[in-house]
Amino acid sequence: MDLLPENNIPAGLVMGIIPIDYPNTTFTLHAIEQLENIARTVFNCNFQSSTLQKGIWRAEFQDEESKVLFWEAMMQLQPQFDPFVILPFRDVPEIRFEARIPGRNLTDYKIFSKINKDNEGIDTSHWHILETVQEAEEMLVEFQIDAESFHFIQERNGI
């Protein structure tokens, strides 16, 4: 499968570079620093900014030429790294899930403990808490979750 077809450079100057198995696999800061350093020094790419957001590399380019140089660099570097795809950042997929958890002022540990206790067989190791809101005697918690957990929840709830 050609993950970076030569003629399909995404539009826009802000790209999301995502491991093919996201969210089960995420970029590390070290991997991004390596790729960015090669793109800058070998391929002369000019970044406006480069950040790690929830395991996704968000790269913003100074101009269209830098983006094209980056694309060409990634086509050459891809075989040396785990497979990834490049999309306009606005198209980066996120699976968000909200749950109401009984209790007040729960720590992340307590939130995950309750979820794991009440949902035998679910793996929350790839989940990230995005936001919590205390409401009376429960917390509304927004998570970013992996696809496998999402399917588990769908099957369990008959969705």
Secondary structure, 3 states (H helix, E strand, C coil): CCCCCCCCCCCCCEEEEEECCCCCCCCCHHHHHHHHHHHHHCCCCCEEEEEEECCEEEEEECCHHHHHHHHHHHHHHHHHCCCEEEEEHHHCCCCEEEEEEECCCCCHHHHHHHHHHHCCCCCCCCCEEEEEEEECCEEEEEEECCHHHHHHHHHHCCC
